[in-house]
């Protein structure tokens, strides 16, 4: 019996923020996977080890969580004033699909470092020592991200003393600017608030009518009040992820919110759009102990936020959801802003299951409408392994 040999594909395994993913240069992918379609999706699923009915991704590079089932494809950008095009694929763990509907804010921190180290950036734009400004075109959502990447002796500096809750070891700080972050989602008309309201009454059959702020910024996100859904905002992963009934309720809320946001036409479509929208719940500051054992005092934060990704409570906070939090927090009247005490502000520090995170945003009013110019936050990134990833030649 003939056996198909494995193929080797140049790849880099990187941590970006509180996520990990397999990074590829577009030019290094097999020809059939250099264009969108079934071959590309099949290749990335095989790389990650999906679909896996055991939910462990043992036969691939995935880590069996939404934070570690990720892929990135990068190429030089032909767009004016941009250096690199960044395409993100969120690979489902137990189902056979790759969700291309949104960005990964955490892995955005690794895009600039990878691009510099892999010859995708004009060398004239990289100083011998200092900070390289990498202009990223986020192809999933057609937005610009500006990465500030530290450089030492002409190479990306990865080590440093910047600490990020949710990441065990310190590293070099990479500042990210998410420009004009209101996401232009299909069906949402490009509006930051697709319903036209800062707060809506979201009717969810079997759950009730919930107050919700539904915003397209960073990533489409549905914000709820923790108290209204029987939560405190101090929960850690086990309190949510160990309860199938609670997870099902959140998924029902997400599906109905997606319809209200114009992202899907029927709730049944939500199963094939797991990456977006996100669901998060907010609460006023309170004392709690983070998953690391670190005590977080109410006085340390402006509000508490817990968010779900790919059907599970996230261990920290998705970078794109942090953009949504920062954006909503500075707009008076949203549930996020009210949880933070209301009023005008230009940044918030929020508590999440792993600790705290600060995110800022800049907004102006134009013609009576809020326009957010950019959201700003710091992450870190590091190469974990580089070389080749192998997949069976008949897998795609």
TIDO-425058 format. One line per field, with one value per residue (C-alpha): residue number from 1; residue in three letters; chain; x, y, z. Coordinates in steps of 0.5 Angstrom, whole numbers, plus 2048, in hexadecimal, padded with zeros to 3 digits. Layout:
! residues N
pos = [NUM, ...];
code = [ALA, ...];
unit = [A, ...];
east = [X, ...];
north = [Y, ...];
up = [Z, ...];
This chain:
! residues 396
pos = [1, 2, 3, 4, 5, 6, 7, 8, 9, 10, 11, 12, 13, 14, 15, 16, 17, 18, 19, 20, 21, 22, 23, 24, 25, 26, 27, 28, 29, 30, 31, 32, 33, 34, 35, 36, 37, 38, 39, 40, 41, 42, 43, 44, 45, 46, 47, 48, 49, 50, 51, 52, 53, 54, 55, 56, 57, 58, 59, 60, 61, 62, 63, 64, 65, 66, 67, 68, 69, 70, 71, 72, 73, 74, 75, 76, 77, 78, 79, 80, 81, 82, 83, 84, 85, 86, 87, 88, 89, 90, 91, 92, 93, 94, 95, 96, 97, 98, 99, 100, 101, 102, 103, 104, 105, 106, 107, 108, 109, 110, 111, 112, 113, 114, 115, 116, 117, 118, 119, 120, 121, 122, 123, 124, 125, 126, 127, 128, 129, 130, 131, 132, 133, 134, 135, 136, 137, 138, 139, 140, 141, 142, 143, 144, 145, 146, 147, 148, 149, 150, 151, 152, 153, 154, 155, 156, 157, 158, 159, 160, 161, 162, 163, 164, 165, 166, 167, 168, 169, 170, 171, 172, 173, 174, 175, 176, 177, 178, 179, 180, 181, 182, 183, 184, 185, 186, 187, 188, 189, 190, 191, 192, 193, 194, 195, 196, 197, 198, 199, 200, 201, 202, 203, 204, 205, 206, 207, 208, 209, 210, 211, 212, 213, 214, 215, 216, 217, 218, 219, 220, 221, 222, 223, 224, 225, 226, 227, 228, 229, 230, 231, 232, 233, 234, 235, 236, 237, 238, 239, 240, 241, 242, 243, 244, 245, 246, 247, 248, 249, 250, 251, 252, 253, 254, 255, 256, 257, 258, 259, 260, 261, 262, 263, 264, 265, 266, 267, 268, 269, 270, 271, 272, 273, 274, 275, 276, 277, 278, 279, 280, 281, 282, 283, 284, 285, 286, 287, 288, 289, 290, 291, 292, 293, 294, 295, 296, 297, 298, 299, 300, 301, 302, 303, 304, 305, 306, 307, 308, 309, 310, 311, 312, 313, 314, 315, 316, 317, 318, 319, 320, 321, 322, 323, 324, 325, 326, 327, 328, 329, 330, 331, 332, 333, 334, 335, 336, 337, 338, 339, 340, 341, 342, 343, 344, 345, 346, 347, 348, 349, 350, 351, 352, 353, 354, 355, 356, 357, 358, 359, 360, 361, 362, 363, 364, 365, 366, 367, 368, 369, 370, 371, 372, 373, 374, 375, 376, 377, 378, 379, 380, 381, 382, 383, 384, 385, 386, 387, 388, 389, 390, 391, 392, 393, 394, 395, 396];
code = [UNK, UNK, UNK, UNK, UNK, UNK, UNK, UNK, UNK, UNK, UNK, UNK, UNK, UNK, UNK, UNK, UNK, UNK, UNK, UNK, UNK, UNK, UNK, UNK, UNK, UNK, UNK, UNK, UNK, UNK, UNK, UNK, UNK, UNK, UNK, UNK, UNK, UNK, UNK, UNK, UNK, UNK, UNK, UNK, UNK, UNK, UNK, UNK, UNK, UNK, UNK, UNK, UNK, UNK, UNK, UNK, UNK, UNK, UNK, UNK, UNK, UNK, UNK, UNK, UNK, UNK, UNK, UNK, UNK, UNK, UNK, UNK, UNK, UNK, UNK, UNK, UNK, UNK, UNK, UNK, UNK, UNK, UNK, UNK, UNK, UNK, UNK, UNK, UNK, UNK, UNK, UNK, UNK, UNK, UNK, UNK, UNK, UNK, UNK, UNK, UNK, UNK, UNK, UNK, UNK, UNK, UNK, UNK, UNK, UNK, UNK, UNK, UNK, UNK, UNK, UNK, UNK, UNK, UNK, UNK, UNK, UNK, UNK, UNK, UNK, UNK, UNK, UNK, UNK, UNK, UNK, UNK, UNK, UNK, UNK, UNK, UNK, UNK, UNK, UNK, UNK, UNK, UNK, UNK, UNK, UNK, UNK, UNK, UNK, UNK, UNK, UNK, UNK, UNK, UNK, UNK, UNK, UNK, UNK, UNK, UNK, UNK, UNK, UNK, UNK, UNK, UNK, UNK, UNK, UNK, UNK, UNK, UNK, UNK, UNK, UNK, UNK, UNK, UNK, UNK, UNK, UNK, UNK, UNK, UNK, UNK, UNK, UNK, UNK, UNK, UNK, UNK, UNK, UNK, UNK, UNK, UNK, UNK, UNK, UNK, UNK, UNK, UNK, UNK, UNK, UNK, UNK, UNK, UNK, UNK, UNK, UNK, UNK, UNK, UNK, UNK, UNK, UNK, UNK, UNK, UNK, UNK, UNK, UNK, UNK, UNK, UNK, UNK, UNK, UNK, UNK, UNK, UNK, UNK, UNK, UNK, UNK, UNK, UNK, UNK, UNK, UNK, UNK, UNK, UNK, UNK, UNK, UNK, UNK, UNK, UNK, UNK, UNK, UNK, UNK, UNK, UNK, UNK, UNK, UNK, UNK, UNK, UNK, UNK, UNK, UNK, UNK, UNK, UNK, UNK, UNK, UNK, UNK, UNK, UNK, UNK, UNK, UNK, UNK, UNK, UNK, UNK, UNK, UNK, UNK, UNK, UNK, UNK, UNK, UNK, UNK, UNK, UNK, UNK, UNK, UNK, UNK, UNK, UNK, UNK, UNK, UNK, UNK, UNK, UNK, UNK, UNK, UNK, UNK, UNK, UNK, UNK, UNK, UNK, UNK, UNK, UNK, UNK, UNK, UNK, UNK, UNK, UNK, UNK, UNK, UNK, UNK, UNK, UNK, UNK, UNK, UNK, UNK, UNK, UNK, UNK, UNK, UNK, UNK, UNK, UNK, UNK, UNK, UNK, UNK, UNK, UNK, UNK, UNK, UNK, UNK, UNK, UNK, UNK, UNK, UNK, UNK, UNK, UNK, UNK, UNK, UNK, UNK, UNK, UNK, UNK, UNK, UNK, UNK, UNK, UNK, UNK, UNK, UNK, UNK, UNK, UNK, UNK, UNK, UNK, UNK, UNK, UNK, UNK, UNK, UNK, UNK, UNK, UNK, UNK, UNK, UNK, UNK, UNK, UNK, UNK];
unit = [A, A, A, A, A, A, A, A, A, A, A, A, A, A, A, A, A, A, A, A, A, A, A, A, A, A, A, A, A, A, A, A, A, A, A, A, A, A, A, A, A, A, A, A, A, A, A, A, A, A, A, A, A, A, A, A, A, A, A, A, A, A, A, A, A, A, A, A, A, A, A, A, A, A, A, A, A, A, A, A, A, A, A, A, A, A, A, A, A, A, A, A, A, A, A, A, A, A, A, A, A, A, A, A, A, A, A, A, A, A, A, A, A, A, A, A, A, A, A, A, A, A, A, A, A, A, A, A, A, A, A, A, A, A, A, A, A, A, A, A, A, A, A, A, A, A, A, A, A, A, A, A, A, A, A, A, A, A, A, A, A, A, A, A, A, A, A, A, A, A, A, A, A, A, A, A, A, A, A, A, A, A, A, A, A, A, A, A, A, A, A, A, A, A, A, A, A, A, A, A, A, A, A, A, A, A, A, A, A, A, A, A, A, A, A, A, A, A, A, A, A, A, A, A, A, A, A, A, A, A, A, A, A, A, A, A, A, A, A, A, A, A, A, A, A, A, A, A, A, A, A, A, A, A, A, A, A, A, A, A, A, A, A, A, A, A, A, A, A, A, A, A, A, A, A, A, A, A, A, A, A, A, A, A, A, A, A, A, A, A, A, A, A, A, A, A, A, A, A, A, A, A, A, A, A, A, A, A, A, A, A, A, A, A, A, A, A, A, A, A, A, A, A, A, A, A, A, A, A, A, A, A, A, A, A, A, A, A, A, A, A, A, A, A, A, A, A, A, A, A, A, A, A, A, A, A, A, A, A, A, A, A, A, A, A, A, A, A, A, A, A, A, A, A, A, A, A, A, A, A, A, A, A, A, A, A, A, A, A, A, A, A, A, A, A, A];
east = [800, 803, 803, 803, 80A, 809, 80B, 80F, 80D, 811, 80D, 80E, 80B, 80A, 807, 803, 800, 7FC, 7FB, 800, 7FF, 803, 806, 807, 809, 804, 80A, 80C, 805, 804, 801, 7FA, 7FA, 7FC, 7F5, 7EF, 7EB, 7EA, 7F2, 7F4, 7EF, 7F0, 7F8, 7F7, 7F2, 7F7, 7FD, 7F9, 7F6, 7EF, 7E9, 7EB, 7E5, 7E9, 7EA, 7F1, 7F5, 7FA, 7FC, 7FD, 800, 7FA, 7F9, 7F2, 7F0, 7ED, 7F4, 7F8, 7F4, 7F7, 7FA, 7FD, 7FF, 803, 806, 809, 803, 802, 7FE, 800, 803, 803, 809, 805, 7FE, 7FC, 7F7, 7F4, 7F1, 7EE, 7ED, 7E7, 7EA, 7E4, 7E1, 7E4, 7E4, 7E9, 7E5, 7E8, 7E3, 7E7, 7EE, 7F2, 7F5, 7FA, 7FD, 7FD, 803, 807, 806, 80B, 811, 80F, 80F, 816, 819, 817, 819, 812, 814, 818, 81F, 81F, 819, 81D, 822, 828, 825, 81F, 818, 815, 80E, 80B, 805, 800, 7FA, 7F5, 7F2, 7EC, 7E9, 7EC, 7F0, 7F6, 7FB, 801, 806, 80C, 811, 818, 81E, 825, 82B, 827, 823, 81C, 81D, 818, 81B, 819, 816, 80F, 80A, 803, 7FE, 7FC, 803, 808, 80F, 811, 813, 814, 80E, 80A, 806, 800, 7FB, 7F5, 7F3, 7EC, 7EA, 7E2, 7E2, 7DE, 7DB, 7D6, 7CF, 7D1, 7D2, 7D8, 7D5, 7D8, 7D1, 7CE, 7C7, 7C8, 7C8, 7CD, 7C8, 7C3, 7BE, 7C0, 7BB, 7BD, 7B8, 7B9, 7BD, 7B9, 7BB, 7C2, 7C5, 7CA, 7D0, 7D1, 7D7, 7DB, 7E2, 7E8, 7E4, 7DC, 7DA, 7D4, 7D5, 7D0, 7CF, 7D2, 7CD, 7C7, 7CA, 7CB, 7D2, 7D7, 7DD, 7E2, 7E1, 7E7, 7E7, 7E4, 7DE, 7DC, 7DF, 7DD, 7D6, 7D3, 7CC, 7CF, 7D4, 7CD, 7CA, 7D0, 7D0, 7C8, 7C9, 7CF, 7CB, 7C5, 7CA, 7CD, 7C7, 7C5, 7CC, 7CB, 7D0, 7CC, 7C5, 7C3, 7C5, 7C7, 7CC, 7D0, 7D3, 7D7, 7D9, 7DC, 7E2, 7DD, 7D9, 7DC, 7D8, 7DB, 7D8, 7DA, 7D9, 7DC, 7E2, 7E3, 7E8, 7EA, 7F0, 7F2, 7F4, 7FB, 7FA, 7FB, 7F6, 7F3, 7F0, 7EA, 7EE, 7F3, 7ED, 7E8, 7E3, 7E3, 7E2, 7E2, 7E1, 7E0, 7E4, 7E2, 7DD, 7E1, 7E3, 7EA, 7EF, 7F1, 7EF, 7EF, 7F2, 7ED, 7E8, 7EC, 7EC, 7E4, 7E5, 7E9, 7E5, 7DE, 7E1, 7E2, 7DC, 7D7, 7D1, 7D3, 7D3, 7DA, 7DB, 7D5, 7D9, 7DF, 7DB, 7D9, 7DB, 7E1, 7E7, 7ED, 7EF, 7ED, 7F0, 7EC, 7EC, 7EC, 7ED, 7F5, 7F6, 7F5, 7F6, 7F6, 7F3, 7F2, 7EF, 7EE, 7E7, 7E4, 7DD, 7DB, 7D4, 7D1, 7D4, 7DA, 7E0, 7E6, 7ED, 7F1, 7F1, 7F8, 7FB, 801, 803, 809, 80B, 810, 813, 812, 814, 816, 817, 812, 80B, 80A, 803, 801, 801, 7FA, 7F7, 7F6];
north = [800, 807, 80C, 814, 817, 81D, 824, 829, 830, 836, 838, 83C, 83B, 841, 844, 84B, 84E, 848, 844, 83F, 83E, 83B, 840, 83F, 844, 843, 842, 83C, 838, 833, 836, 833, 837, 83D, 83F, 83F, 839, 832, 830, 835, 834, 82C, 82E, 832, 82D, 828, 82C, 82E, 827, 828, 826, 822, 81E, 81D, 825, 824, 825, 820, 81F, 826, 82D, 82F, 830, 82E, 835, 83B, 83E, 839, 837, 83C, 83D, 844, 845, 84B, 84E, 855, 85A, 85D, 862, 869, 86B, 864, 85F, 858, 855, 851, 84B, 848, 841, 83E, 837, 833, 82E, 828, 82B, 82B, 832, 838, 83F, 845, 84A, 84E, 850, 84D, 853, 84F, 84C, 853, 854, 84F, 851, 857, 852, 84D, 851, 854, 84E, 84B, 850, 853, 85A, 85F, 85F, 866, 866, 862, 866, 863, 865, 868, 867, 864, 867, 861, 863, 85D, 85C, 858, 854, 851, 857, 85C, 860, 863, 861, 865, 861, 864, 85E, 85F, 85E, 85C, 85C, 85B, 855, 855, 855, 850, 850, 856, 857, 859, 855, 853, 84F, 848, 847, 844, 847, 84F, 851, 857, 85C, 85C, 862, 861, 867, 864, 86A, 86C, 865, 865, 85F, 85F, 859, 856, 857, 85C, 862, 864, 867, 867, 866, 862, 863, 86A, 86A, 86A, 865, 860, 85C, 855, 850, 849, 843, 83F, 844, 84A, 852, 854, 85B, 85A, 85F, 85C, 85F, 85E, 860, 85C, 856, 856, 855, 855, 857, 855, 857, 852, 853, 852, 84B, 849, 84A, 84E, 850, 84D, 846, 841, 83C, 836, 83A, 83B, 835, 830, 831, 82F, 832, 839, 838, 837, 83D, 841, 83E, 83F, 847, 847, 844, 849, 84F, 84D, 84E, 854, 857, 855, 850, 84A, 849, 844, 841, 83A, 83D, 83F, 838, 839, 840, 83E, 844, 84A, 84D, 84C, 84C, 850, 852, 858, 85A, 85F, 85E, 859, 855, 84E, 84A, 848, 842, 842, 843, 84B, 84F, 855, 85A, 85E, 864, 861, 862, 866, 860, 859, 855, 84E, 84B, 845, 843, 83D, 83B, 83B, 840, 843, 842, 849, 84E, 84E, 854, 856, 855, 85A, 85F, 85E, 85F, 866, 868, 867, 86A, 871, 872, 874, 870, 869, 864, 863, 86B, 86A, 864, 869, 86E, 872, 879, 87B, 877, 875, 86E, 869, 863, 85D, 857, 850, 849, 849, 850, 857, 85B, 862, 865, 86C, 86F, 875, 878, 87E, 880, 882, 884, 881, 87A, 877, 876, 872, 873, 86E, 869, 868, 862, 85F, 857, 853, 84E, 848, 843, 83C, 838, 838, 834, 82F, 82D, 826, 824, 81D, 81F, 81D, 821, 827];
up = [800, 7FE, 803, 802, 805, 80A, 807, 80A, 80B, 80E, 814, 81A, 821, 825, 82B, 82A, 830, 834, 82D, 829, 822, 81C, 817, 810, 80A, 805, 800, 804, 803, 7FE, 7F8, 7F9, 800, 7FE, 7FC, 800, 800, 802, 801, 805, 80B, 80A, 80B, 811, 815, 814, 816, 81C, 81D, 81C, 81C, 822, 825, 82B, 82C, 82D, 827, 828, 821, 81F, 822, 825, 82D, 82D, 82F, 82B, 82D, 82A, 824, 820, 819, 816, 80E, 80D, 806, 804, 803, 7FC, 800, 800, 807, 80A, 80B, 80B, 80A, 810, 810, 816, 816, 81C, 81C, 81F, 824, 823, 81C, 815, 814, 814, 816, 812, 815, 81A, 81C, 822, 826, 82A, 824, 821, 826, 822, 81B, 81B, 81E, 819, 813, 815, 817, 810, 80B, 80A, 80C, 808, 80C, 80B, 810, 816, 81A, 81D, 824, 826, 824, 81D, 81B, 817, 813, 813, 80E, 812, 80C, 810, 812, 80D, 813, 814, 81A, 81C, 820, 824, 824, 828, 824, 827, 822, 81C, 81F, 822, 82A, 82D, 834, 839, 840, 83D, 841, 83E, 843, 840, 83D, 842, 840, 83F, 838, 833, 833, 82C, 82C, 827, 824, 821, 81C, 81B, 81F, 81D, 819, 812, 813, 80D, 80F, 814, 80F, 812, 818, 81F, 822, 81D, 820, 821, 829, 82E, 832, 830, 832, 830, 830, 830, 830, 837, 83A, 83A, 838, 83A, 839, 834, 831, 82A, 827, 821, 823, 823, 822, 823, 82A, 82E, 835, 83B, 842, 846, 84C, 847, 845, 84C, 84C, 850, 84B, 84F, 84C, 84A, 844, 848, 84B, 844, 83F, 844, 843, 83D, 83E, 83F, 839, 835, 837, 835, 82E, 82E, 830, 82B, 825, 826, 827, 821, 81D, 820, 81E, 817, 817, 815, 813, 817, 81E, 81B, 817, 81D, 81E, 818, 81A, 821, 821, 820, 824, 82B, 831, 837, 83E, 842, 84A, 84E, 852, 857, 85A, 858, 857, 850, 84D, 84F, 856, 855, 859, 855, 85A, 858, 858, 853, 84D, 84A, 849, 848, 841, 840, 838, 834, 82E, 82A, 82F, 835, 83A, 838, 83D, 83D, 837, 830, 82D, 828, 82E, 832, 82C, 82D, 834, 833, 82E, 832, 838, 836, 833, 838, 839, 837, 83C, 83C, 83D, 843, 846, 846, 84A, 844, 841, 83D, 83D, 838, 83B, 83F, 843, 844, 848, 844, 846, 846, 849, 846, 840, 83E, 837, 834, 82F, 82B, 829, 826, 824, 81D, 81B, 822, 821, 825, 820, 823, 820, 824, 829, 82D, 831, 832, 831, 830, 82C, 82B, 826, 829, 824, 81C, 817, 813, 815, 812, 80F, 80B, 803, 802, 808, 803];
